[in-house]
Amino acid sequence: MQAIPAPAFLFNLCAGYFAPRCLHLVAQLGVADVLGNTPMSSEDLARATGAHADSLHRMMRMLSSTGVFERRGNGWAHTDYSEHLKVSHPHSLRSFVLMMGNDLNWNAAGALGVTLRTGETAAEVVSPGGLWPYLRAHPEDARIFDAAMISKSHMAIGAVLQGLDFTRYEHIADIAGGRGHILSAILDAAPRAQGTLFDLPDVVANSLAHPRMKKHPGDFFVGPLPRADAYLVSNILHDWLDPQAISILRHIREVAPAHAELLVLEMMLPEGPEPHPAVVMDLIMLSLAGGRERTQGQYDALFAEGGFKLDRIISTHSPYSILVGKVA
């Protein structure tokens, strides 16, 4: 394949933020839900969504160049990518797209220059206190954030269940497990296992119910954490820089039996320059939460500082890896 000339490559790269912005806005309009199995014109879509027809047409043309929607005759039709923008899709990512396009995320990306110069988290530059105070002050964005985390957990559920047989464990603790979607799915796949959902009191109070899942409110920076045979830590360590992530692991280590396993589910940064969703997620964490994605070598060191030995890494048919730790 012939490489794109350097000027054209840089032109596309420097102006590339228009494609995701179009994705955010079209998702906000609910175009994917209006568009059924029959192609629809830009004018019909605009009437159904309250949009300006020519502006919508030009944004749809941009998205179709990336594979999201396709031009079919005089109308627009779905692709597999655009189907995932439907609310009704079982693996919908619409909420995640909406979250990435909200004022905090979009403006934080624009404030990355401050982060580059000072190391300050960009979200704290655009909204005092950063992510959590912003969500408390913006209940609709908080609702979308919760929905986005649930949709993201569904993507992780497949990776976890495909990568590891949980029937080997009698008691599984999900640390900072949110509403319990992942742990509930694991317990369904391991019918003899017991589970404990550990998270902040207001989170576990509004979590799912499962006949074999106990709810344990608490703070992983304070403890004590539950005693279990396996500790699932899913999409948590990347929220924090090393000192805080090590503190979480040490609190698990304080209560973990000698035979227990630590199961960390994260996107792992490649050691080389190859493209990977973790590279994008690393910039999201840099701008939004002040955390980071990590390479295998960095996880080796993190586990060791936290009282565990990285025993093996299980790849999945997803961007996620399961890093299995043994008590050191």
C-alpha angles and dihedrals in degrees: 000000000000113000116241111253114263097246092051091045092052092044091055093044098048093048095037094109090081092074096057090042090055088049092053093049097044089049090051089054091052093232093154091058093047093049110081132179093298119073115254130203123241089249093055092046090048092051091049095048103033094247134140104261100220094044091049091048092054092048091048088051089054092049093047089057087063094046096260103126121346136229111248116178107309094337145060125257136188127264125193089265095052092046087067088063091067117105088220096054110111089227097035117167095185093111091050090050090049091049092052089051098049121113095261097051096040095047092043089058087053090051095054088107088072090050090050092054101037110014090238114145107259094223089061089053094057098035122027110247093013129236105354100047088045092055092047089054095045109049095179091054088046090054090050090047091055091048090048092052090050092050089047090050090055089057089050094047092065091049093050097047093043093048104044140033106227095186088089091072127076096193126025122188118199106206113211086355096165115209092352100252095135096042092048091053091048092051090050088054093045104045096181096050127100121216139205122200110207120191142117115310096252091049099051090042088065098038130118121278120238126171092231099039122095120198117228114184117205149108120269090213090058107029156155096186124195123271112244145151094242132025117204114201106180122184091336109104092057089063090069142054118242100275093055094040090051090050090055091050093047092053089053090047091053092065102026116113116233092257096049123118127216113219112195116185113197143132104260120216114237116241091229135051097270116130116259134160088243089070090059092042090053090060091046089055092046092053101035115028106011092242131116146216116242142213124235090262092053091050090050089058094041093052092048092052089048095053099261137103118226100238104177144340121229116204118210136196089263138059088275131093127195111226110200118205131191125208107267 
